[in-house]
Amino acid sequence: MGTGHCEKPVWQMGKLRQNQKGGDMKRETEIDIAAVAAVGSKYDEACKRLFQNREIIAPVLKEVVPEYKGSTVDEIIRYIDADSIEDIPVDDVSVRAGQLPTEMGSVSDKLIRYDTHFRAVNPLLSNENLCIHLHIDLEVQNNYRPTNPPYPVIKRGIYYAAREISSQLGTLTEQTDYGDIQKAYSIWICNERVPIKLQNTVTMYSIKKTDVTGTTDEPDEDYDLLSVIIIRRGGESDTPIFDYLSGVFRCDKEKISKYVDIRNNEAVLKGVDDMSGLGYTIMKEAMEKGMQQGIEKGMQQGMQQGMQQGMQQGMQQGMQQGMQQGMQQGIEKGMQQGMEKGIQQGIQKGENLLAILVSYLKRDGRLNDLDCISNEEDRKNLYREYHLID
């Protein structure tokens, strides 16, 4: 989710309609969600690996984190501590210096997993004698409106940032130095189910000082310690952050290169290829199957329509000669029109078939079977199980 541009990745395949007995179901998301669901954890892992590259992270920080507004992308890449981008389970009571794990939990707290968790130099507070860091969590959230259970993404972001702050101190004692707390960011890239009025917006939620009585003058760095940034993607936009993320999720290496040099970065290039292939393979198989079914159905419909049309024309021209000529012309014209129409219907049917199967599996809680969809034989067995094909 290939070299150069991806070969028509799944995100460019347009809208998908789901038809079921009892009426039509309105399709809620674009076809990329069906493909992502089909490949399940494999796609999530490919996306996670890609966003663990400093070159991919840096343009996001450049556009949305105030501390990096005056820095170049190359400078931000150097600010990010590559060794702090770790993927190991850890208890928040004992965080090892120099490493930021992606799982945090304690005896009484729920274990949480960060997508990309790292540390980067804060250029506004650091100097040659003192290095102050920002602790950053970067999450890719496909569903802006979670439903099971329903909750606002912003609240989850605040919780993640708060856990990041608590993890910096470990076990509290009489000697705990709260002055050691460094600012935490939780950044959320939301891709789907974003309300139209919120699409292509970026919002930062932070701790701000409000004087209730009198006026105070205290350093911002003493209380400005937690910020959550929500990036809500929508349609095409020339705004740099949305243009860049469009390139990342569409696997458009040329567009990504407008914001960061990835020409010689094998890890980034492979990550882009991995994301592209997972989505494209599933949709290509679905389209091929749909086209084959559509051609067969189209030819059958075309012949039937052609015979009817030919008989009608033939009766007007003369019972004997008219029927022969009319039927022949009608069959040829009907087959041509039917094949064209059938190909279109077949593509739609093939896409619908995959999306319906995914929705059934998710409805029945068969999440482990989602990974099986990429195997053609397993996918056919699931189609038969749900009576989607004979």
C-alpha positions as CSV (number, residue, x, y, z in Angstrom):
1,M,0.0,0.0,0.0
2,G,6.3,-1.5,-7.0
3,T,9.0,1.1,-7.9
4,G,8.0,4.6,-9.0
5,H,4.3,5.1,-8.6
6,C,2.2,2.1,-7.4
7,E,0.4,0.2,-10.0
8,K,-3.1,1.7,-9.5
9,P,-3.2,0.9,-5.7
10,V,-6.4,0.0,-4.1
11,W,-7.0,3.5,-2.8
12,Q,-7.6,4.8,-6.3
13,M,-10.2,2.2,-7.2
14,G,-13.2,4.3,-6.4
15,K,-16.4,3.6,-4.4
16,L,-17.7,0.2,-3.4
17,R,-21.3,-0.8,-3.0
18,Q,-22.5,-3.7,-0.8
19,N,-25.7,-5.5,-1.7
20,Q,-27.4,-8.0,0.7
21,K,-30.7,-9.8,1.0
22,G,-33.3,-7.5,2.5
23,G,-32.1,-4.3,0.8
24,D,-29.1,-2.3,-0.1
25,M,-26.5,-1.4,2.5
26,K,-24.9,2.0,2.1
27,R,-21.1,1.7,1.8
28,E,-19.5,3.7,4.7
29,T,-15.9,3.9,3.6
30,E,-13.8,3.8,0.4
31,I,-12.5,0.5,-1.0
32,D,-9.2,0.9,0.9
33,I,-10.9,0.0,4.2
34,A,-12.2,-3.3,2.6
35,A,-8.6,-4.1,1.4
36,V,-7.1,-3.1,4.8
37,A,-9.6,-5.3,6.6
38,A,-8.8,-8.2,4.2
39,V,-5.1,-8.2,4.9
40,G,-5.6,-7.4,8.5
41,S,-2.6,-7.3,10.7
42,K,-0.2,-7.7,7.7
43,Y,-1.2,-4.2,6.4
44,D,-1.1,-2.7,9.9
45,E,2.4,-4.1,10.4
46,A,3.6,-2.7,7.1
47,C,2.2,0.7,7.9
48,K,3.8,0.6,11.4
49,R,7.2,-0.3,9.9
50,L,7.0,2.5,7.4
51,F,6.2,5.1,10.1
52,Q,9.2,3.9,12.2
53,N,11.6,5.5,9.7
54,R,12.8,9.0,10.7
55,E,12.5,10.1,7.1
56,I,8.8,9.4,7.1
57,I,8.2,10.9,10.5
58,A,10.2,14.2,10.0
59,P,7.8,15.9,7.5
60,V,4.9,15.3,9.9
61,L,6.7,16.9,12.8
62,K,7.7,19.8,10.5
63,E,4.1,20.6,9.6
64,V,2.3,20.1,12.9
65,V,4.6,20.4,15.9
66,P,5.4,24.0,16.9
67,E,8.8,23.3,18.2
68,Y,10.0,22.3,14.7
69,K,8.4,25.1,12.6
70,G,11.7,26.8,12.3
71,S,13.7,23.6,11.5
72,T,14.4,21.9,8.1
73,V,13.4,18.3,7.5
74,D,17.0,17.3,7.5
75,E,17.5,18.9,10.9
76,I,14.5,17.2,12.3
77,I,15.7,13.8,11.1
78,R,18.9,14.4,13.1
79,Y,16.9,15.5,16.1
80,I,15.0,12.2,16.2
81,D,16.8,9.6,18.3
82,A,16.8,6.6,16.1
83,D,17.8,4.3,19.0
84,S,14.6,5.4,20.9
85,I,12.3,4.0,18.2
86,E,11.8,0.6,19.9
87,D,9.3,-2.2,19.7
88,I,9.6,-4.2,23.0
89,P,7.0,-4.8,25.8
90,V,7.8,-2.9,29.0
91,D,6.3,-2.0,32.3
92,D,6.0,1.7,33.0
93,V,7.6,1.2,36.4
94,S,11.1,0.5,34.8
95,V,11.7,2.3,31.6
96,R,15.3,1.9,30.4
97,A,17.2,5.1,29.7
98,G,17.7,5.8,26.0
99,Q,14.8,3.6,24.8
100,L,11.2,4.3,24.4
101,P,9.1,1.1,24.1
102,T,5.9,0.8,22.2
103,E,4.0,-1.0,25.0
104,M,3.4,0.4,28.4
105,G,1.5,-1.0,31.4
106,S,1.7,-1.5,35.1
107,V,0.3,-3.9,37.6
108,S,-3.1,-2.1,37.7
109,D,-3.1,-0.3,34.3
110,K,-4.2,-1.6,31.0
111,L,-1.3,-2.5,28.6
112,I,-1.3,-0.1,25.7
113,R,0.6,-0.4,22.5
114,Y,2.0,2.6,20.6
115,D,2.3,2.5,16.8
116,T,5.4,4.6,16.8
117,H,7.0,5.8,20.0
118,F,10.2,7.9,20.1
119,R,12.2,10.7,21.5
120,A,13.5,13.8,19.7
121,V,15.5,16.9,20.7
122,N,13.5,20.0,21.6
123,P,15.4,22.7,19.7
124,L,13.7,25.6,21.5
125,L,14.9,24.5,25.0
126,S,18.2,22.8,24.2
127,N,21.7,24.3,23.9
128,E,25.3,23.1,23.7
129,N,25.2,22.4,27.5
130,L,21.7,21.1,27.9
131,C,19.6,18.6,25.9
132,I,15.9,18.6,26.4
133,H,13.7,16.0,24.6
134,L,10.2,15.7,23.4
135,H,8.5,12.4,23.9
136,I,6.3,11.6,20.9
137,D,3.7,9.0,20.1
138,L,2.6,8.8,16.5
139,E,-0.6,6.8,15.7
140,V,-2.3,5.9,12.5
141,Q,-6.0,5.7,13.2
142,N,-8.2,4.4,10.3
143,N,-11.5,5.0,12.0
144,Y,-12.1,8.5,13.3
145,R,-15.4,7.3,14.8
146,P,-14.8,4.0,16.7
147,T,-18.0,2.1,17.4
148,N,-17.0,-0.9,19.5
149,P,-17.1,0.7,22.0
150,P,-17.8,4.3,20.7
151,Y,-15.4,7.0,22.0
152,P,-13.8,10.3,20.9
153,V,-10.3,9.8,19.5
154,I,-9.1,12.9,21.4
155,K,-9.8,11.3,24.7
156,R,-7.7,8.3,23.8
157,G,-4.9,10.6,22.6
158,I,-5.0,12.4,26.0
159,Y,-4.8,9.1,27.8
160,Y,-1.8,8.0,25.7
161,A,0.0,11.3,26.4
162,A,-0.7,11.1,30.1
163,R,0.7,7.6,30.3
164,E,3.8,8.8,28.5
165,I,4.4,11.5,31.2
166,S,3.8,9.0,34.0
167,S,6.3,6.6,32.5
168,Q,9.1,9.1,32.6
169,L,9.1,9.1,36.4
170,G,8.7,5.4,37.1
171,T,7.8,4.4,40.7
172,L,7.1,7.5,42.8
173,T,9.2,8.0,46.0
174,E,10.1,10.8,48.4
175,Q,13.0,11.6,46.1
176,T,11.0,11.7,42.8
177,D,12.0,14.9,40.9
178,Y,9.0,16.2,39.0
179,G,11.3,18.7,37.4
180,D,12.5,15.9,35.2
181,I,9.2,15.7,33.3
182,Q,9.6,16.5,29.6
183,K,6.8,17.4,27.2
184,A,4.8,14.6,25.6
185,Y,3.1,14.7,22.3
186,S,0.4,12.2,21.0
187,I,-0.1,12.7,17.3
188,W,-3.0,11.0,15.5
189,I,-3.4,10.6,11.8
190,C,-7.1,9.8,11.1
191,N,-7.9,8.5,7.7
192,E,-11.6,7.4,7.5
193,R,-15.1,8.3,8.8
194,V,-14.1,11.9,9.3
195,P,-17.2,14.2,9.1
196,I,-17.1,16.4,6.0
197,K,-16.9,19.6,8.1
198,L,-13.8,18.3,9.9
199,Q,-11.9,16.9,6.9
200,N,-8.5,18.4,6.1
201,T,-8.1,19.9,9.5
202,V,-5.4,19.8,12.1
203,T,-6.1,20.6,15.8
204,M,-3.8,20.7,18.7
205,Y,-5.1,20.3,22.3
206,S,-2.7,21.6,25.0
207,I,-2.4,22.7,28.6
208,K,-2.8,26.4,28.8
209,K,-2.6,28.8,31.7
210,T,-5.6,30.9,32.7
211,D,-5.3,33.5,35.4
212,V,-8.5,33.5,37.5
213,T,-7.4,36.2,40.0
214,G,-4.5,38.5,39.4
215,T,-1.8,38.1,36.8
216,T,1.1,35.6,36.9
217,D,4.2,35.2,34.9
218,E,5.4,31.6,34.9
219,P,7.6,29.8,32.3
220,D,5.5,27.9,29.7
221,E,7.8,24.9,29.9
222,D,6.6,24.4,33.5
223,Y,3.1,23.5,32.5
224,D,3.0,23.1,28.8
225,L,3.8,19.4,29.1
226,L,1.1,17.6,27.2
227,S,-0.3,18.1,23.7
228,V,-2.5,16.0,21.5
229,I,-2.6,16.7,17.7
230,I,-5.4,15.3,15.6
231,I,-4.8,15.2,11.8
232,R,-8.1,14.6,10.0
233,R,-7.6,13.7,6.4
234,G,-10.1,14.2,3.6
235,G,-10.1,14.7,-0.1
236,E,-7.3,16.1,-2.3
237,S,-5.6,19.2,-0.7
238,D,-2.5,21.3,-1.6
239,T,-1.8,21.9,2.1
240,P,1.6,20.3,2.7
241,I,0.6,18.0,5.6
242,F,-2.3,16.5,3.7
243,D,-0.4,16.4,0.3
244,Y,2.5,14.6,2.0
245,L,0.3,12.0,3.8
246,S,-1.6,11.4,0.6
247,G,1.7,10.4,-1.0
248,V,2.5,8.1,1.9
249,F,-0.8,6.2,1.9
250,R,-1.0,6.1,-1.9
251,C,2.6,4.8,-2.0
252,D,3.5,7.7,-4.4
253,K,7.3,7.9,-4.1
254,E,7.5,10.9,-6.3
255,K,5.1,12.9,-4.1
256,I,6.9,11.7,-0.9
257,S,10.2,12.9,-2.4
258,K,8.8,16.5,-2.6
259,Y,9.0,16.6,1.2
260,V,12.0,14.3,2.0
261,D,14.8,12.7,0.1
262,I,14.2,8.9,0.1
263,R,16.0,8.0,-3.1
264,N,18.8,6.0,-1.4
265,N,16.8,4.8,1.6
266,E,16.2,1.1,1.1
267,A,14.2,0.7,4.3
268,V,11.7,3.4,3.3
269,L,11.4,2.3,-0.3
270,K,10.8,-1.3,0.8
271,G,8.2,-0.1,3.3
272,V,6.3,1.8,0.6
273,D,6.4,-1.3,-1.7
274,D,5.1,-3.5,1.1
275,M,2.1,-1.3,1.8
276,S,1.3,-1.0,-2.0
277,G,1.5,-4.7,-2.6
278,L,-0.8,-5.9,0.2
279,G,-3.7,-3.8,-0.9
280,Y,-3.2,-4.1,-4.7
281,T,-2.9,-7.9,-4.7
282,I,-6.3,-8.5,-3.1
283,M,-8.1,-6.0,-5.3
284,K,-6.5,-7.3,-8.5
285,E,-7.7,-10.8,-7.8
286,A,-11.2,-9.5,-7.0
287,M,-11.4,-7.5,-10.3
288,E,-10.2,-10.5,-12.4
289,K,-12.8,-12.7,-10.9
290,G,-15.5,-10.1,-11.3
291,M,-14.6,-9.4,-14.9
292,Q,-14.8,-13.1,-15.8
293,Q,-18.2,-13.4,-14.2
294,G,-19.3,-10.2,-15.8
295,I,-18.3,-11.3,-19.3
296,E,-20.2,-14.6,-18.9
297,K,-23.3,-12.8,-17.6
298,G,-23.0,-10.1,-20.2
299,M,-22.8,-12.5,-23.1
300,Q,-25.8,-14.4,-21.8
301,Q,-27.8,-11.2,-21.4
302,G,-26.6,-9.9,-24.7
303,M,-27.7,-12.9,-26.6
304,Q,-31.1,-12.9,-25.0
305,Q,-31.6,-9.2,-25.7
306,G,-30.2,-9.6,-29.2
307,M,-32.6,-12.4,-30.1
308,Q,-35.6,-10.5,-28.8
309,Q,-34.5,-7.3,-30.7
310,G,-33.7,-9.3,-33.8
311,M,-37.1,-11.1,-33.8
312,Q,-38.9,-7.7,-33.5
313,Q,-36.9,-6.2,-36.4
314,G,-37.2,-9.3,-38.5
315,M,-41.0,-9.4,-38.2
316,Q,-41.1,-5.8,-39.6
317,Q,-38.8,-6.6,-42.5
318,G,-40.4,-9.8,-43.5
319,M,-41.1,-13.0,-41.6
320,Q,-38.5,-15.2,-43.2
321,Q,-35.6,-12.9,-44.2
322,G,-36.2,-10.4,-41.4
323,M,-36.0,-12.9,-38.6
324,Q,-32.7,-14.2,-39.9
325,Q,-31.0,-10.8,-40.5
326,G,-32.6,-9.2,-37.4
327,M,-31.6,-12.0,-35.1
328,Q,-28.0,-12.0,-36.4
329,Q,-27.6,-8.3,-36.1
330,G,-29.3,-8.2,-32.7
331,I,-27.2,-11.0,-31.4
332,E,-24.0,-9.3,-32.5
333,K,-25.0,-5.9,-31.2
334,G,-26.5,-7.4,-28.0
335,M,-23.3,-9.4,-27.3
336,Q,-21.1,-6.3,-27.8
337,Q,-23.3,-4.2,-25.5
338,G,-23.7,-7.0,-23.1
339,M,-20.0,-7.7,-22.8
340,E,-19.3,-4.0,-22.1
341,K,-22.0,-3.8,-19.6
342,G,-21.1,-7.2,-18.1
343,I,-17.4,-6.2,-17.6
344,Q,-18.5,-3.1,-15.6
345,Q,-21.0,-5.2,-13.6
346,G,-18.4,-7.9,-13.1
347,I,-15.8,-5.5,-11.7
348,Q,-18.5,-4.1,-9.3
349,K,-19.7,-7.6,-8.4
350,G,-16.1,-8.8,-7.7
351,E,-15.5,-5.8,-5.5
352,N,-18.8,-6.3,-3.7
353,L,-18.2,-10.0,-3.1
354,L,-14.9,-9.2,-1.3
355,A,-16.4,-6.4,0.8
356,I,-19.5,-8.5,1.7
357,L,-17.3,-11.4,2.9
358,V,-15.2,-9.0,5.0
359,S,-18.3,-7.5,6.6
360,Y,-19.6,-11.0,7.4
361,L,-16.4,-12.0,9.0
362,K,-16.2,-8.8,11.1
363,R,-19.8,-9.2,12.1
364,D,-19.3,-12.8,13.3
365,G,-16.1,-11.8,15.1
366,R,-13.9,-14.1,12.9
367,L,-11.0,-11.7,12.9
368,N,-8.4,-14.5,12.5
369,D,-10.0,-15.5,9.2
370,L,-9.4,-12.1,7.7
371,D,-5.7,-13.0,7.1
372,C,-7.0,-16.1,5.1
373,I,-8.6,-13.9,2.4
374,S,-5.2,-13.3,0.7
375,N,-5.1,-17.1,-0.1
376,E,-7.3,-17.8,-3.2
377,E,-8.4,-21.3,-2.0
378,D,-9.2,-20.2,1.5
379,R,-11.1,-17.2,0.1
380,K,-13.2,-19.4,-2.2
381,N,-14.1,-21.7,0.8
382,L,-15.2,-18.7,2.8
383,Y,-17.3,-17.5,-0.2
384,R,-19.0,-20.9,-0.3
385,E,-19.5,-21.0,3.5
386,Y,-21.5,-17.8,3.4
387,H,-23.3,-18.9,0.2
388,L,-21.8,-16.1,-1.9
389,I,-20.8,-18.4,-4.7
390,D,-21.9,-21.9,-5.7
